[in-house]
Amino acid sequence: MSHADHLRKGENVTVWKSLLAGSFSGLIARFGTAPMDTIKIRLQIMPMKNGQKFGIIDVVRDMFRQEGLKGFWKGNIPGSIMYIVYGGVQFSSYSLFNNLLSPIGWSPQLHSLIVGALAGSTSSFASYPFDVLRTRFVADRNSELSSITSTIKHIWSEKGAQGFFKGSTSSMVAITLSTSIMFSVYESIKIYCDQTRSDNPPFWNSALDNSASSIGGVASKLVTFPLDTIRRRMVIGHSQNVNGPSKQANMYESYNKLGLIRIGAVIIKQEGIYALYKGVTMALFKSVPSTTISLYSYELFIKSIAG
């Protein structure tokens, strides 16, 4: 007997239920992962000089020495808001597009990929200003935490409204790919388990079924991580008021007025291709439980509403 899956093609989940469940799942997924997120972002935006590599231990030691324990929760408020908005819009738009596109005769896997891509781009755009705020907070090495209002004023004075969407194109590309991969891998595994439940050993089928969200999270993160790194460098490169995580100010200035592809080329030329994957280990540590918790809590909340 197959398990209930409210993300499956043909499942008619109302948008308001998905909005509530998605917001709830986003907040739960954020809980406890904030320090890992901070370390991951700091690794991504820290330039490498002369091939020098900074690992997780180096960043943790440096942050604790200069910023104290509270530094690991920098940007937690805009980060939490971002997760709530992103989760709510992601799942509600997924339900909306799922209902609208179900009559089309696509295979369930292709349907999940396209619907996931649409949901990813929608949620990325809606939550992006909070991601910019979070990145700016994390990049600041001052021990005193900046206020949200002062950071908003700085961004507005520098670039106006467009400052809150700097790098949004690359973000939407990355998250569209990430979400489509995550949902399509997740649904493909779920469908495979349902179709082969009587053929495979129960232990194997159960283990694969329960690992679907984790596998989807890992696959999506590995494919899109370089784009995420470039985007964060772009956000810092266009800022004039951030005391960056490196004294190499000229490294950030070299990104000014450059686009996504050119910033990527500069990073590879100056630091090597490895720099595009800095922080990927921490990202996977965070992404796997975050994706698992997000999908599980979404299903749990939807079932509680329906029940």
N, C-alpha and C positions, 0 to 999 in steps of 0.2 A: 504494500500500500504506500503510495507516495505521500510525502510530507507537504503541508500547505506551503505555497510559495506565492506571495502576493506581488512579486515582480515579474511573474510569468506572463507571456503573451496571452491575452484574452481575459486576464484578471481585471475586473472592473472595480478598482479602488477609487473612491471619491477623492478629489483634489484636497479638500479641507482635512480629511483624515491623514492623507500622506504628508500634508504640511505640518500638522501637529506631531505626527510620528517621526518625521524627518528632523524637525527641530529638536525633539527630545533625544533622538539618536545622536545628533550632532553634539549636543551638550554632554551626553554621557561619554561619547568617544573622546571629547576634549579633556575630560576629568582625568587627572593623573599623568597626561602625556605632555603637559606644558613644558617641563624642563627638557625633555627629549627634543621637542620642537625648537626650543631656544638654541640648544647646542647644535642641532642640525643646520639651522639658518646661519649661525655664527661661522660654522665650518664652510658653508657655501660662499659667504661673502668675504672670507679672509684670503687675500691674495697670497700666492706662494712666490717667494723670492729666491732666485738661484736654485730652484728645485727643492727648496726646503719644505718639508711636509709637516703639517700640524694635525695631530690625531685627536681623538676624543679626549684622551687623558690630558693632553696639553691645553685644550680649550677649557675643560672643566677646571684645571688648576689655575689658569689665567683668570677666568671669570670669578672664581671664588676669592682669589687674592685681591683683585681690583674692585669687584662689585659686590662681594658678599653673597650670602645665600639667596637674598631676594632678587639678585640679578637673573637667576634661572627662571623667574616668573615675569620677566619683562614682557610687556605687550600682552599680558594674560587677559585683560579686559577686552581690548579689541579682538584678540584671538578667540575668546569665548563667544563674542557676538558674531564673529565671522563663521564659526562652526555652527551656531544656531541658524543663521541666515542661510549658509551654504547647505546644511543638511535639510532644512525645511524646503528650500527652493529646489534642491536636487531631486528629492523624492516626490514632491508634489508635481514638478514638471515632468518627471518620469511617468507618473500615473496619468498625467494629462496627455502626453504624447503616446503613451502606451494605449490609451483608450481611442485616441484619434486615428492611430496608424494600424490598429489591430485588423480592420477589414482588408488591408492590403495583404496579398498572398505571399509575404516573405517567410522564409524559414524562421523558427524561433530564435536561432542563433544570430542571424542577420538582423532580425527585428530588435533584439536586445542591444546589438552593437549600435544601430542607428538611433534608437531611442536613448541609449546611454550617452551618445555623443551630443544629442540635442539637450539633454538634461544637464550634462556637464558644462556646456557653453553658457547656458542660461544661469546656472547657479554660480559659475565663475564670475560673470559680469555683475550679478547682483551683490556678491560678497566682496568684490575686489577692493573697494576703498578700505575695508577693515584689514585686509591683508597687507596693504601698503602701510597702514598705521602700525601693524604688528612688526613688520620688517624694520621700519624706522626705529621703533623702540628697542628691538633686539640689537640693532647695529650700534646704538649709542653705548660707549664704554664708560660713561660717567656713572659713578656709584649712585648718584641721586636719580630717582626715576622721574622722567619728564611727565607732565600732565597731558592728558588727551587733548584738552582744549588748546594748549600752547602748541602741540604738535600739529593739530589741524590748522591753526593760524599760520604756522611756518610753511606748511605745504601750500596753503591758499595764497600766501604772499609770494611764494616762489613761482608757482605755475598756474594758479587759479584752479578751476574745477578739473582741468585735464591732469593736474598733478596727482589726483586720487586714482587716476586710471593709467598712469605711466607703466608701461609693460603689460597692459591688460590684453593686448593682442596675443603676445606669446603665452600669457597665462591661459587664455581661452583655448589656444591651440593645444597646450600641454594638458589642460584639464579635460578638454574634449576627447583627446586621445586616451588619457588615463581612465576617464569614466566609461568610455565605450569599451575599452579593453577589460576593465574590472567587471562590468555587468555582463559582457558577452562570455568571458571566461567563467564567471560565476554561474550563469545560466546554462552554459554548455556542459559543465560538470554536473549540475543538478539534473539536467535532462538525461545525460548519459547514465547517471545512477538510477533514475526512474526506469529507463528502458532496459537496463541490464540487472535489475534487482534480483530477478530469479535465476540469472546465469552466473553471477559472481558470488564468491564466498561472502557471507553477511558481514564479517569483520572488515574486509577490504572495502565493500560498498559503503559501509557506515563511516569508515575513516575518511574515504574520499569525499563523501557527501558533507561531512562536518568540516573538511578542510577547504571547501570550495571558496569561501570568502577570503581565506588567507592566501590561497594560490592566486586568486584574482588581484589581490592587493599587491603581491610581490611582482607579478607580471606587469601591471600597469606602472608601478614605481620605477622599475628597471628601464622601461622604454622611454619614459618621459622625464627622468631626473635631470639630464643635461639642460633641457629647456627651462626647468624650474631654477636651476643655478644661474643661468644667463639672465633670467628675468629679475632675480633678486639683485644681481650685480647692477642691472639697469636702474632699478629703483634707487640704490645707494649712489650710483654715479650721477644721477640727476638731482641729488640733494645738496644743498649748500650749508645745512645746519646740523649735520650729523657728525658726531665725534666718532668716526668709523673704527672698526675693530682692528685696524692696522694703521701704523704710522706712515705707510706708503701712500700718501694722499694722491700722488701723481698716478697711481694705478687706477684709482676711481675716476680721476679727471680724464683719463684716456677713454672712458666709456661715454663721456658727455657728447650728446647729439648723435650717437651711433645707434643703429638699429640692431635688431636681434641677431642677424647673421654675422654682422661685422663685430659685435661684441664677442660672440662665440669664437670668431677667428682670432681676435686679440688675446683672449684667454688662452687658447691653444698655443699661439705663438709665444706668449710671454711665460706661460706656466706649464704647458703640456696638456695633453688630452685628459690626463688623470684629474686635473682641476675641475672638470665638468662633473665628476662623480664624487667630489669631496662631500662627505656627510651622508653618502648613500647608505652606509652601514647603520647609522643612527636613524635614518629615514625608514629603513626596513624594520628596525626594532620598534619604531613608532607606528609605521603604516600597517603592519600585520595585525596587531591588537586593535588598532583604531578602526580598520576596515571591518574586522570581525565583529567588534562591539557595535559598530554602526549598523551593519546589516542585521545582526541578531536582535538588537534592541528595537529596530524598526519593525521587524516581523512580530516581536513580542507585543509592542504597543498596538499594532494594527489588530492582532488577535484579541487583545484585551478590550478594544473598542467594539470589535465585531461580536465578542462574546457577551 
